[in-house]
Amino acid sequence: NNINIYPNPTTGFITINTKFEIVNIYSIQGKLIKQHTYNNDNSIDVQLLTKGIYILEIKTPSSSKQYKFVKQ
């Protein structure tokens, strides 16, 4: 079950090519920045985040995985 997150780096929206239950976005220091629940849209608005590296945690019914993305 490959999960792709694109574009990475991004300036506005990230798209996840799989269905998910919850996506948490954390700062590189581990602070929860944003939580997104799936609503038939695989795009997440990150325009208001400051430039930097973030951790994206994707929770599905059977697993939880983390990925890094860059906000430009």
Secondary structure, DSSP 8 states (H G I E B T S, - for coil): ----EESSSBSSEEEESS--SEEEEEETTS-EEEEEE-SS--EEE-TTS-SEEEEEEEE-SS-EEEEEEEE-
